[in-house]
Amino acid sequence: MNVFYNKWYKNHALVYKVLLFIVTTLFIVYLFPKTGKFRYSFEKGKPWQSENLYSPFNFAIKKSKKEIEKEEIEIKSGSLVYFELNKEVEDEVLSEYLTRFNQVFKDSTDFNIENLELYKKGQSIIKNLYSKGILDSDYDYEDDRAVKLATANKVEKEVQYGTLFELSNLRLRVEADMGNSIPINAKKRMISVFFDVIKPNIKLNEILTKKALEEELSKLSLTRGRVEKDQLIISKGQVIEEAQYDILSSLKSEYESQVWNTANYNWVLIAYTLLVALTLLMLLLFLSKYRKEVFLNNTKVTFIFFNIALMILITSLVVNVNSQFIYVVPLCILPLLLKAFFDARLGLFTHVLTVLLLGFVVPNSYEYMFLQIIAGMVTILTVSELYKRANLFISVGQITFIYIIAYFAFFVIHEGQLTGLKLETFGLFILCGLATLFVQPLIYIYEKIFGLVSDVSLLELSDTNTKLLKELSNRAPGTFHHSLNVANLAEASANEIGANAMLIRVGALYHDIGKMNNPTYFTENQSNGINPHDELSSRESAQIIIDHTINGIEIAKKYNLPDRVIDFIRTHHGTSVVYYFYMKEKAVNENVDIKDFMYPGPTPFSKETAILMMCDSLEAASKSLKEPTTTKLNEFVENIINKQMESGQFLNADITFKEIQSIKKVLKSKLANIYHLRIEYPE
């Protein structure tokens, strides 16, 4: 049992990666559509690239979305509209008309002939209005639209909507019917009477109207014609016209929507699982071969897998809700994040693999993948120094512009014209660009969750007013000044070979913080001529010197410095020897063990940590140069770096001889500037 436990514990990092790989694969497969994928790709107006295609089964040709929408509009404009007719309203209005007429004209001495004629005239107008029907509201129907008037029991008659009277036209209608023979005062009184008594007797019956429309829409056929089994659909090289495109689209839809039995369904799942697993396996192989430090860190591998799954999840949700909005998903956040925390090559590789997986989810997969891969490349090429806000805005603008240009080109290829180009789609790309700006707060969130460090955090740490660097400058001013000089040398060297200059500058500023515990035991902090090492043995002195790396790691962890910065503290002396005290001890005891005077390591394992080792050694040792000249400095740089190479300090670092030579040139130039040396001309 113990053997099994020990074996498991020894390989727990690998076991974790396997479990992460399986869980991520299954989760992504779960998000995929559970249908088969049509094996052919085709575009309208382009030649058919495959062999002659024959129908594998009988299927109906589906109408296009535009055709169905057009027919629906025709049905809606031609379907019957039902109105409720209330016959009792006319009798009520006539009764109220008599009462109201007598009230309005009560100032007359008696009911004379003129008033009687006026009354009959108004009565005739009312009967004429109700013979046609008075609407309760103005409805948005064409005048020639067929409508049916129905009572509670039956349909009375069918008329055209334009024959019905609308209340908004009451004044004009009454004035026209009454003519000019009636005095103006009497006409005004009559109009007020009509406004008081006239009531609508027709209103829309929404239930019957909706039911009639639904019945007509249910008769709408979604297909037109059929294709029989083994019938030739299209020949090789034939241009895909609209008719062939509709047939191919129908075949694709029929194939992907057919009911799958359990066996077929399982085979589809197995196939999806194999493809997803293969894709993620390529990512793991890339990490193990080219990004070993990332592969060995389970937190970083989890971070990468999490973001791939997250992008696929968001895109899948958007496709399920409305696939028109897939370009709003800011997929370029993925390469931005990976470049911020790792490097451009890993960011682009991961982005391409993610886009390939999304090809199973999105419609028009080729167009989508082309756009996203191009956008990802632009992201990697344009975004630099992410901690500068202006750079991010400029890069997002460039990404959005590339989206728009590529989409415009695809539209012209598909349609062959500009008619029908939707500006709303360009708006989606702009929204995508704005959403990409969310990468800044996202970087901060990920730093806290996964314990990673980006250039934004490095910029904050490089501020010499931070609490830790302030304490270093107060307790060990000589070490602080030494660290500043090393930072300048290291940054210049990093820029020369394309290493991470921001990271190495921060590493240089903090690499000697362990000297704060015993500052006076280091020569750069001894200002009064007293050397405390005089009272110690060589072994004790060497141990204090060596311990500053261990103390530095403890202080860094106390102040929550990122691991990437702590790596510089750990490795800046590698496994080198405290040579002065070793030789001093050897003079007394020839049997001294060199390991007692050796730093615990590890040796540098990146370009940045290797550069820091070179710069730290040179800056410290250069203080011992007396009357330096250009020749002396050049030999000095060559000797120190060559000794480090000979002792195997750079064997684990991915740095080349050519890069080391470039660094030597930079350091020679920088040290010459520090000592204000000029080129030595022959006499």
C-alpha distance (Angstrom), angle and dihedral (degrees) to the residues before:
residue distance angle dihedral
M1 . . .
N2 3.80 . .
V3 3.79 90.4 .
F4 3.79 90.7 53.5
Y5 3.81 91.7 46.4
N6 3.80 92.5 48.9
K7 3.79 91.1 48.0
W8 3.80 91.1 49.3
Y9 3.80 92.2 46.7
K10 3.79 91.0 49.2
N11 3.82 90.9 53.9
H12 3.79 98.2 33.1
A13 3.84 92.5 117.5
L14 3.80 91.0 56.3
V15 3.82 91.8 44.5
Y16 3.79 89.4 52.4
K17 3.82 91.4 51.9
V18 3.80 90.8 50.5
L19 3.81 91.6 50.8
L20 3.82 91.1 45.9
F21 3.80 89.7 49.4
I22 3.84 92.5 51.1
V23 3.82 95.4 44.6
T24 3.81 93.3 47.8
T25 3.81 91.6 47.2
L26 3.81 93.2 50.8
F27 3.81 92.2 45.2
I28 3.81 93.0 52.0
V29 3.82 91.8 46.0
Y30 3.81 88.4 51.3
L31 3.82 88.9 57.7
F32 3.81 93.5 50.8
P33 3.83 121.2 96.7
K34 3.81 108.9 -93.9
T35 3.81 96.4 -132.0
G36 3.76 137.7 88.7
K37 3.78 120.2 -87.3
F38 3.80 119.7 -120.9
R39 3.80 105.6 -113.3
Y40 3.81 97.2 -142.9
S41 3.80 129.5 69.6
F42 3.78 119.5 -155.2
E43 3.79 141.4 168.1
K44 3.78 131.8 -159.6
G45 3.79 113.5 -102.0
K46 3.82 94.4 19.6
P47 3.81 127.3 103.4
W48 3.82 120.5 -98.7
Q49 3.81 104.4 -105.9
S50 3.81 99.6 -168.6
E51 3.79 129.9 73.3
N52 3.80 122.3 -77.5
L53 3.79 107.8 -57.2
Y54 3.81 120.0 -138.6
S55 3.77 123.9 -172.9
P56 3.84 109.8 -96.5
F57 3.83 91.8 -157.2
N58 3.80 142.1 -5.1
F59 3.79 113.5 -73.1
A60 3.80 140.1 160.5
I61 3.79 123.1 -113.8
K62 3.76 107.1 -116.8
K63 3.76 120.5 -139.7
S64 3.77 116.4 -117.2
K65 3.77 120.5 -105.2
K66 3.82 90.6 -108.4
E67 3.80 91.7 52.7
I68 3.79 92.6 50.3
E69 3.80 92.1 47.2
K70 3.82 90.8 49.9
E71 3.80 92.3 51.1
E72 3.81 91.1 46.3
I73 3.81 89.8 53.9
E74 3.82 90.3 50.5
I75 3.79 91.8 49.5
K76 3.81 92.5 47.9
S77 3.81 91.2 49.9
G78 3.81 92.8 48.2
S79 3.79 104.2 38.2
L80 3.82 119.7 109.5
V81 3.78 120.3 -94.0
Y82 3.80 118.4 -148.7
F83 3.82 123.8 -147.7
E84 3.81 127.0 -173.7
L85 3.82 113.8 -123.8
N86 3.82 118.7 -153.8
K87 3.83 108.6 -163.4
E88 3.81 94.4 -175.8
V89 3.79 92.6 66.9
E90 3.82 93.3 74.6
D91 3.83 93.9 56.9
E92 3.80 91.2 46.7
V93 3.80 91.5 50.2
L94 3.83 93.1 49.1
S95 3.80 90.6 51.2
E96 3.81 92.0 48.3
Y97 3.80 89.2 45.3
L98 3.81 92.2 59.9
T99 3.80 92.4 49.4
R100 3.76 94.3 45.4
F101 3.83 93.3 44.7
N102 3.82 91.0 55.2
Q103 3.80 90.4 48.8
V104 3.80 93.8 51.1
F105 3.80 95.5 45.3
K106 3.84 97.0 37.8
D107 3.81 91.9 112.8
S108 3.84 88.7 72.5
T109 3.85 112.6 103.2
D110 3.79 90.8 -127.6
F111 3.77 140.8 -10.6
N112 3.84 95.4 -83.6
I113 3.75 130.4 -174.1
E114 3.84 93.4 -95.7
N115 3.79 92.7 55.5
L116 3.80 91.0 46.6
E117 3.79 91.0 53.4
L118 3.79 90.2 46.6
Y119 3.81 90.6 50.6
K120 3.81 92.3 50.5
K121 3.79 90.7 46.8
G122 3.82 90.8 54.6
Q123 3.80 91.2 44.9
S124 3.79 90.1 53.6
I125 3.81 91.4 50.1
I126 3.83 91.1 51.7
K127 3.80 93.1 49.8
N128 3.78 90.5 47.8
L129 3.83 91.5 51.3
Y130 3.80 93.7 49.3
S131 3.79 92.2 45.5
K132 3.79 86.2 66.8
G133 3.79 97.7 33.6
I134 3.80 132.5 -113.4
L135 3.82 119.1 -118.4
D136 3.80 121.9 -137.0
S137 3.81 90.8 -141.3
D138 3.78 142.4 6.4
Y139 3.83 108.2 -94.2
D140 3.77 125.4 -160.3
Y141 3.81 98.3 -118.2
E142 3.78 130.5 126.9
D143 3.82 115.6 -104.9
D144 3.81 92.0 -117.8
R145 3.83 93.4 50.2
A146 3.82 111.4 125.5
V147 3.81 113.0 -120.9
K148 3.79 131.8 177.0
L149 3.78 124.9 -140.5
A150 3.78 112.5 -146.0
T151 3.78 135.3 -179.9
A152 3.74 124.9 -155.9
N153 3.81 91.0 -82.8
K154 3.79 109.1 32.6
V155 3.77 148.5 -5.0
E156 3.79 107.9 -86.8
K157 3.78 102.5 -167.8
E158 3.80 146.5 -33.8
V159 3.81 118.6 -115.5
Q160 3.76 139.4 161.9
Y161 3.77 116.8 -93.6
G162 3.81 91.6 -124.8
T163 3.85 91.0 64.9
L164 3.82 92.0 62.1
F165 3.78 117.6 93.5
E166 3.80 121.3 -120.1
L167 3.83 118.5 -149.0
S168 3.79 91.3 -134.7
N169 3.82 88.4 70.6
L170 3.86 94.9 51.1
R171 3.82 98.3 108.0
L172 3.81 94.5 48.1
R173 3.80 91.9 45.9
V174 3.83 95.1 49.5
E175 3.81 93.1 46.2
A176 3.79 91.0 50.6
D177 3.82 94.7 47.4
M178 3.80 94.3 46.6
G179 3.79 92.6 53.3
N180 3.82 128.1 -161.8
S181 3.84 98.9 -66.8
I182 3.79 93.5 83.1
P183 3.82 117.6 83.0
I184 3.83 115.5 -104.8
N185 3.83 93.3 -118.9
A186 3.80 92.3 52.3
K187 3.80 91.3 45.2
K188 3.82 91.5 54.0
R189 3.80 90.4 50.6
M190 3.80 91.1 49.4
I191 3.82 91.6 50.6
S192 3.82 90.2 52.6
V193 3.81 89.1 50.3
F194 3.79 91.3 52.5
F195 3.80 92.4 48.8
D196 3.81 89.2 52.1
V197 3.79 98.4 48.9
I198 3.82 108.8 26.4
K199 3.82 111.6 102.2
P200 3.81 129.4 175.3
N201 3.79 116.9 -104.1
I202 3.82 97.0 -173.8
K203 3.80 129.1 66.8
L204 3.79 133.4 166.6
N205 3.81 116.4 -90.9
E206 3.80 98.9 -144.6
I207 3.80 95.2 -177.3
L208 3.81 95.9 55.3
T209 3.82 92.2 40.1
K210 3.82 92.4 51.3
K211 3.79 91.6 45.6
A212 3.80 91.4 51.4
L213 3.81 91.4 49.3
E214 3.82 92.1 48.8
E215 3.80 90.6 50.9
E216 3.80 90.9 52.4
L217 3.82 92.6 45.9
S218 3.79 90.7 49.3
K219 3.79 88.3 60.2
L220 3.81 90.6 56.2
S221 3.78 110.0 113.9
L222 3.81 115.9 -137.7
T223 3.78 92.4 -160.7
R224 3.78 138.1 55.9
G225 3.75 118.2 -161.1
R226 3.81 132.0 -22.5
V227 3.77 138.2 -105.8
E228 3.79 116.0 -140.0
K229 3.78 125.0 -140.0
D230 3.85 114.6 -84.1
Q231 3.81 90.9 14.4
L232 3.83 113.3 142.2
I233 3.78 108.8 -108.0
I234 3.80 101.3 177.9
S235 3.79 137.9 -14.3
K236 3.77 127.3 -129.2
G237 3.81 111.4 -86.1
Q238 3.81 93.4 14.1
V239 3.80 114.1 137.4
I240 3.80 111.3 -114.2
E241 3.79 104.7 -119.6
E242 3.79 123.8 -175.1
A243 3.82 93.7 -88.9
Q244 3.82 93.5 51.9
Y245 3.79 90.6 42.3
D246 3.81 91.3 56.1
I247 3.82 91.2 49.0
L248 3.82 92.5 48.0
S249 3.81 91.0 47.0
S250 3.81 89.8 50.4
L251 3.81 91.1 49.8
K252 3.80 91.0 49.1
S253 3.80 92.2 48.2
E254 3.81 91.9 46.6
Y255 3.79 91.6 48.5
E256 3.81 95.0 49.0
S257 3.81 95.1 42.8
Q258 3.77 99.3 46.0
V259 3.77 116.1 119.3
W260 3.77 111.3 -96.7
N261 3.76 121.9 -146.6
T262 3.79 119.7 -137.2
A263 3.79 94.3 -95.6
N264 3.81 94.5 51.1
Y265 3.79 91.4 44.4
N266 3.80 91.6 53.6
W267 3.80 91.8 48.2
V268 3.81 90.2 52.8
L269 3.80 90.6 51.0
I270 3.80 91.3 48.8
A271 3.80 91.0 49.8
Y272 3.82 92.2 49.4
T273 3.80 90.5 47.5
L274 3.80 91.7 52.3
L275 3.80 93.0 50.7
V276 3.81 94.7 46.3
A277 3.80 91.9 45.2
L278 3.80 90.5 49.5
T279 3.81 90.9 51.5
L280 3.81 94.4 49.1
L281 3.80 90.0 44.1
M282 3.81 89.2 57.5
L283 3.79 88.3 54.7
L284 3.80 92.3 51.1
L285 3.81 91.3 47.7
F286 3.80 90.2 50.4
L287 3.81 90.5 51.4
S288 3.80 93.7 47.1
K289 3.82 92.7 49.1
Y290 3.79 104.5 36.5
R291 3.83 105.8 15.9
K292 3.79 103.4 37.6
E293 3.80 94.7 158.8
V294 3.82 90.2 55.2
F295 3.82 92.9 45.8
L296 3.81 91.8 52.5
N297 3.81 91.7 50.8
N298 3.82 108.4 79.3
T299 3.80 92.2 -167.0
K300 3.80 91.6 58.5
V301 3.81 92.8 45.7
T302 3.82 89.2 49.8
F303 3.80 89.9 50.0
I304 3.82 92.1 53.7
F305 3.82 94.5 45.9
F306 3.81 91.4 45.4
N307 3.80 92.9 55.0
I308 3.81 92.8 47.2
A309 3.82 90.8 52.0
L310 3.82 91.1 44.3
M311 3.81 93.5 54.0
I312 3.81 91.5 48.3
L313 3.82 90.6 47.6
I314 3.82 94.0 51.2
T315 3.81 92.7 45.6
S316 3.83 91.8 48.0
L317 3.82 91.4 51.2
V318 3.81 91.4 49.9
V319 3.83 91.7 48.3
N320 3.80 90.8 50.7
V321 3.81 92.3 49.8
N322 3.82 99.1 40.1
S323 3.80 122.5 -24.3
Q324 3.82 91.0 -156.3
F325 3.80 88.5 77.1
I326 3.83 98.1 55.4
Y327 3.81 90.8 108.3
V328 3.81 89.9 60.8
V329 3.82 89.5 68.8
P330 3.83 104.5 99.1
L331 3.80 96.8 -134.3
C332 3.81 91.3 163.6
I333 3.80 88.1 72.5
L334 3.82 86.7 79.1
P335 3.85 97.7 63.6
L336 3.81 89.2 38.8
L337 3.81 91.6 56.0
L338 3.79 94.4 45.0
K339 3.79 92.2 47.4
A340 3.81 90.4 49.2
F341 3.81 93.6 51.8
F342 3.83 101.3 29.0
D343 3.81 125.7 2.0
A344 3.81 143.2 -62.1
R345 3.81 97.1 -100.7
L346 3.79 93.9 55.0
G347 3.81 90.1 44.2
L348 3.81 93.9 53.9
F349 3.82 94.4 42.8
T350 3.82 92.0 51.6
H351 3.81 92.0 44.5
V352 3.81 92.7 53.4
L353 3.82 92.1 49.2
T354 3.82 90.7 49.3
V355 3.81 91.7 50.4
L356 3.82 90.2 50.0
L357 3.81 89.5 54.7
L358 3.81 91.4 47.6
G359 3.81 88.4 56.7
F360 3.84 86.6 79.1
V361 3.81 91.8 55.0
V362 3.81 108.1 41.0
P363 3.81 130.1 67.0
N364 3.82 117.8 -115.9
S365 3.78 87.5 27.3
Y366 3.81 97.0 -178.9
E367 3.80 93.4 52.6
Y368 3.81 91.2 44.7
M369 3.81 94.2 48.6
F370 3.81 92.7 47.1
L371 3.81 92.1 51.2
Q372 3.80 94.8 45.8
I373 3.81 95.9 45.3
I374 3.82 91.4 49.5
A375 3.81 90.1 46.9
G376 3.81 90.1 49.1
M377 3.80 91.2 52.2
V378 3.79 91.0 49.7
T379 3.80 88.9 49.6
I380 3.79 92.5 53.3
L381 3.81 93.8 43.9
T382 3.81 98.3 45.2
V383 3.80 105.8 34.8
S384 3.79 110.6 85.2
E385 3.78 130.6 152.4
L386 3.79 93.0 14.7
Y387 3.79 90.8 -169.6
K388 3.81 88.0 73.3
R389 3.81 105.6 84.5
A390 3.80 94.6 -154.1
N391 3.83 90.7 58.0
L392 3.80 91.6 56.1
F393 3.81 93.2 50.4
I394 3.80 91.8 48.0
S395 3.80 92.3 48.4
V396 3.82 92.9 47.6
G397 3.81 88.6 51.8
Q398 3.81 90.4 51.7
I399 3.82 91.8 47.8
T400 3.81 91.4 50.5
F401 3.81 90.8 48.6
I402 3.83 91.1 51.9
Y403 3.82 90.3 50.0
I404 3.80 91.2 52.6
I405 3.82 94.7 45.9
A406 3.82 93.4 47.9
Y407 3.82 93.2 46.0
F408 3.81 90.9 48.5
A409 3.82 90.1 52.1
F410 3.81 92.4 49.4
F411 3.82 91.5 48.9
V412 3.80 92.3 52.8
I413 3.83 90.4 47.6
H414 3.81 91.5 51.5
E415 3.82 99.2 41.1
G416 3.81 102.6 25.6
Q417 3.80 89.0 -140.7
L418 3.80 142.7 56.7
T419 3.80 95.3 -118.9
G420 3.77 110.5 113.6
L421 3.80 95.6 23.6
K422 3.80 105.3 152.0
L423 3.78 115.4 -140.6
E424 3.82 88.1 -163.5
T425 3.81 88.5 74.8
F426 3.80 90.4 58.4
G427 3.79 86.6 52.8
L428 3.81 88.7 56.4
F429 3.80 90.0 55.1
I430 3.80 90.2 51.1
L431 3.82 89.5 51.2
C432 3.80 88.2 49.8
G433 3.79 89.8 53.4
L434 3.80 91.8 49.9
A435 3.81 90.4 48.4
T436 3.81 89.1 52.5
L437 3.82 88.4 64.5
F438 3.82 86.1 69.8
V439 3.81 85.8 79.5
Q440 3.83 90.4 88.6
P441 3.84 97.5 62.3
L442 3.81 88.4 36.1
I443 3.81 90.5 58.5
Y444 3.81 89.3 53.5
I445 3.82 91.9 48.7
Y446 3.81 92.5 49.1
E447 3.80 91.4 48.3
K448 3.79 89.5 58.0
I449 3.83 96.2 42.4
F450 3.82 100.4 41.8
G451 3.79 99.8 25.4
L452 3.81 92.5 -122.9
V453 3.78 126.7 146.8
S454 3.79 128.8 -137.6
D455 3.80 134.2 -172.6
V456 3.81 88.2 -94.7
S457 3.81 90.7 62.2
L458 3.79 91.1 41.9
L459 3.79 89.5 55.6
E460 3.80 89.7 54.5
L461 3.82 91.5 47.8
S462 3.82 91.9 49.9
D463 3.80 90.3 64.8
T464 3.81 105.9 108.4
N465 3.80 89.2 -149.3
T466 3.80 92.7 71.4
K467 3.80 114.4 121.5
L468 3.82 95.0 -110.3
L469 3.81 96.0 48.2
K470 3.81 90.1 45.4
E471 3.80 88.7 54.5
L472 3.82 90.6 47.7
S473 3.82 92.0 51.7
N474 3.83 90.9 49.9
R475 3.81 99.0 44.3
A476 3.82 99.5 32.8
P477 3.82 108.8 19.4
G478 3.81 93.5 165.8
T479 3.81 91.4 53.1
F480 3.80 90.2 47.5
H481 3.81 91.1 53.0
H482 3.81 90.1 46.2
S483 3.83 89.8 51.6
L484 3.81 91.6 52.0
N485 3.80 91.2 51.9
V486 3.81 91.6 47.4
A487 3.81 89.8 48.8
N488 3.81 91.4 54.5
L489 3.81 93.0 47.4
A490 3.82 92.8 45.4
E491 3.80 94.0 47.1
A492 3.82 92.0 52.1
S493 3.82 90.6 48.1
A494 3.80 92.3 48.6
N495 3.79 92.0 51.3
E496 3.81 89.8 51.8
I497 3.84 94.6 58.8
G498 3.82 99.4 29.5
A499 3.82 97.7 -105.8
N500 3.83 124.0 146.6
A501 3.80 100.9 -76.2
M502 3.80 95.1 -177.3
L503 3.80 92.8 52.0
I504 3.79 94.4 47.5
R505 3.81 92.4 47.7
V506 3.80 91.3 54.6
G507 3.82 90.8 44.7
A508 3.80 90.3 52.1
L509 3.80 93.1 49.9
Y510 3.81 92.3 54.6
H511 3.81 102.8 30.9
D512 3.82 95.5 98.8
I513 3.82 101.2 38.1
G514 3.82 88.1 117.0
K515 3.80 88.4 73.8
M516 3.82 89.4 72.6
N517 3.81 89.9 81.7
N518 3.83 93.1 61.3
P519 3.81 105.7 11.1
T520 3.83 97.7 161.5
Y521 3.81 92.1 59.0
F522 3.81 88.9 70.7
T523 3.79 118.1 76.3
E524 3.82 96.5 -133.0
N525 3.84 89.0 64.2
Q526 3.84 97.0 45.6
S527 3.79 105.2 101.9
N528 3.84 102.5 153.5
G529 3.81 98.6 57.3
I530 3.84 92.9 -110.7
N531 3.81 114.9 126.5
P532 3.84 112.9 -162.8
H533 3.81 90.1 -161.4
D534 3.81 88.4 74.5
E535 3.80 88.5 75.3
L536 3.83 94.7 48.5
S537 3.77 135.5 72.6
S538 3.79 119.4 -109.4
R539 3.82 91.0 -107.1
E540 3.82 92.5 51.4
S541 3.79 92.0 47.4
A542 3.80 92.1 47.9
Q543 3.81 90.7 49.3
I544 3.81 92.1 53.1
I545 3.80 90.3 49.4
I546 3.83 92.4 47.5
D547 3.81 92.9 45.5
H548 3.80 92.7 63.8
T549 3.83 89.0 81.6
I550 3.83 92.0 52.4
N551 3.80 91.4 44.5
G552 3.80 89.5 48.0
I553 3.81 91.5 54.6
E554 3.82 91.0 50.4
I555 3.80 92.8 48.8
A556 3.82 91.3 46.4
K557 3.80 91.6 52.8
K558 3.79 90.6 46.9
Y559 3.82 89.2 55.6
N560 3.84 92.0 42.8
L561 3.79 96.0 -117.3
P562 3.84 112.9 175.0
D563 3.81 119.4 -98.9
R564 3.81 90.1 -116.4
V565 3.81 88.3 63.2
I566 3.81 94.3 42.0
D567 3.84 87.6 56.1
F568 3.80 88.5 68.7
I569 3.81 91.8 53.0
R570 3.80 89.9 48.9
T571 3.80 97.8 48.1
H572 3.80 108.5 29.6
H573 3.82 91.3 100.8
G574 3.82 96.0 29.4
T575 3.81 109.4 -172.2
S576 3.79 94.8 -36.4
V577 3.81 123.2 141.4
V578 3.81 128.3 -111.1
Y579 3.79 85.8 -122.9
Y580 3.82 101.1 -175.4
F581 3.80 95.8 56.7
Y582 3.79 92.2 37.7
M583 3.80 91.2 58.1
K584 3.80 90.3 42.9
E585 3.81 90.5 54.2
K586 3.78 92.2 42.8
A587 3.80 90.1 56.9
V588 3.79 87.7 60.9
N589 3.80 99.9 33.8
E590 3.81 120.0 26.0
N591 3.81 92.4 -169.8
V592 3.79 93.5 63.2
D593 3.84 115.5 141.1
I594 3.82 109.8 -123.5
K595 3.82 90.2 -150.5
D596 3.81 89.1 70.4
F597 3.80 88.2 64.3
M598 3.80 97.2 42.0
Y599 3.82 127.4 102.7
P600 3.83 112.3 -116.3
G601 3.81 93.6 -124.4
P602 2.94 144.1 168.9
T603 3.78 101.4 -148.0
P604 3.82 118.7 -124.1
F605 3.81 112.9 -73.7
S606 3.80 101.8 -174.0
K607 3.78 138.9 43.3
E608 3.78 90.6 -105.3
T609 3.81 96.5 52.6
A610 3.83 90.6 44.7
I611 3.80 91.3 52.5
L612 3.80 91.1 50.1
M613 3.82 91.2 53.2
M614 3.81 90.7 53.3
C615 3.81 94.9 46.0
D616 3.81 94.6 43.9
S617 3.80 93.2 52.0
L618 3.79 94.0 45.0
E619 3.80 96.0 46.5
A620 3.81 92.8 48.6
A621 3.80 95.4 43.9
S622 3.80 94.6 43.9
K623 3.81 89.2 70.1
S624 3.83 88.3 70.5
L625 3.82 93.1 57.8
K626 3.78 113.4 112.8
E627 3.78 118.8 -154.0
P628 3.82 93.3 -10.5
T629 3.79 120.0 -152.6
T630 3.77 131.1 -175.1
T631 3.80 91.0 -100.6
K632 3.79 92.3 49.2
L633 3.80 92.1 48.3
N634 3.80 93.1 49.2
E635 3.79 92.1 50.5
F636 3.80 90.0 43.8
V637 3.85 92.3 55.1
E638 3.79 92.5 44.7
N639 3.81 93.7 49.4
I640 3.80 97.6 48.8
I641 3.81 96.8 44.8
N642 3.82 92.7 42.6
K643 3.83 90.3 52.7
Q644 3.80 89.7 51.9
M645 3.79 90.2 50.7
E646 3.80 92.7 47.0
S647 3.82 91.3 51.2
G648 3.83 89.6 55.1
Q649 3.80 96.8 -114.0
F650 3.83 93.4 141.3
L651 3.81 99.9 42.2
N652 3.83 93.0 104.4
A653 3.81 95.4 42.7
D654 3.80 120.9 93.6
I655 3.80 92.5 -128.6
T656 3.80 125.0 125.1
F657 3.80 131.7 -141.5
K658 3.79 89.1 -113.3
E659 3.80 91.0 55.6
I660 3.81 91.3 47.7
Q661 3.81 89.7 53.0
S662 3.82 89.8 51.3
I663 3.81 90.0 49.9
K664 3.81 90.8 50.6
K665 3.82 90.7 55.2
V666 3.81 91.7 50.3
L667 3.80 93.2 47.9
K668 3.81 92.7 48.0
S669 3.79 89.9 51.9
K670 3.81 94.1 45.7
L671 3.81 94.6 47.4
A672 3.80 90.2 48.2
N673 3.81 88.5 54.4
I674 3.81 91.2 48.6
Y675 3.81 91.2 54.0
H676 3.83 91.8 39.9
L677 3.78 92.3 -123.6
R678 3.80 123.7 169.8
I679 3.77 128.3 -152.5
E680 3.79 110.5 -84.2
Y681 3.79 110.3 -121.7
P682 3.84 119.9 -160.0
E683 3.81 114.9 -108.1
